[in-house]
Amino acid sequence: MDRFCNTITAYTSGVTAAASDEIPFGPYAGGVVHIPAAEGVTTITWYSAEKMGGTYLAAYDEDGVAVTQTVSHTKAYAIPAALYGSRALKAVASAGTASTLLITLKA
């Protein structure tokens, strides 16, 4: 079985949702966030929208807990399962630390 994968390079994770790039997540079933060396991001807070260019809202899981991840450079992290079903995503970096992320999406 061959799975379709798409890598978005030079993805900007800004310190606000407005400063972060959109991730077209709708047609995908998951993905991985790769934190390159020398990036200073330590926390990612996820935002979701009903469509690309839509209104981004802070994402929460089924228990009402904000979808955040503690991350570190030179590591790769699965996109949280609570985000599956989102049409568009934004990954917002910890305050004061805009970063470039590599995201691989899989169908």
N, C-alpha and C positions, 0 to 999 in steps of 0.2 A: 504494500500500500504506500502510495506517495502522497504526502500532505503538502498542500500549498502553504508556503511561508512568504512573508513580506517583511523586509527590514527597512525601517525608517531611520536614516542616519541624520546626524546633526539636529536632533529633536531638542528644542529649547524647553527646559523646565524652569520657568520663571518663578519669582517669589510671590506672584499673584496669579489667579486664573487668567486675567486679561493679558498677562505677559507670557503665558505658556502656549505652546503650539497645540493644535487639535490633533487627536489621534483618531483616525477613522476605524472604530472598533466594531461597528454593526455586523459586517459579514464574517467576522472571525470568532473562533471558539476559545480563545485564550492567547497568551503571549508571555514574553519574558522581557524584563527591563535589565539592560546591561549598564553598569555604572563604570565608565572608563577611568583609568588612572588619572590622578590629579584633580578630579571633580570633588567639590566640597560638600555636596548635598548629603545630609544625614537623615532627613525625613522626607518622605513623599506623602502628600495629602492628595487624594484622588477626587476629581470632580467629574460629573456626568451630565450629558445633555441629550435631549430627545432626537437631535439631528446635528449634523455638522453645521456650524454657524448659529446653533441654537443658544438657549439660555443655560449656562452651566451652573449647577447646584452642587454643593458639597455632598459627596456620596456617603451613605450610611448602610450598614448591613441589616439583616433581618432582625437583629436585636437592638437596633437604634444606635449602634456604635459607629463613630466616624471611621471611614476606611483610610487608614494611614499605614505606612510601612517605615520601619527604621532600616536604613540602608547604609552601605559603605562602598567606597570606590574599589575597583577591581573585583567586584562580585556581580552575580546575576540573580534576579529575583522574579518569581512568577507574578504575573498580574493577578491580584486577588480575585478569587472566585465570586465574591459578592458583586463584582462589576460585570459579570457575564449577563448579557441582555442589554447592556448600554449601547446606544448607537454611536456615541462620540464621547471621548474621554480627554481629560487634561491631567497631567501630573504636575503638581505644584511643589516646588522645592522648599525646604526649610528656610525661614526668614533670613534674608541677607546673603543667600547662597544660590544664585541662579546657576544652572548646570546644563551641560549637553549630555543627553542620554541616547543610547541606542536601543531601539525597541523592535523586537521580532514578534510578529503576529502570526498565528497559525489558524488555518481553517480546517 
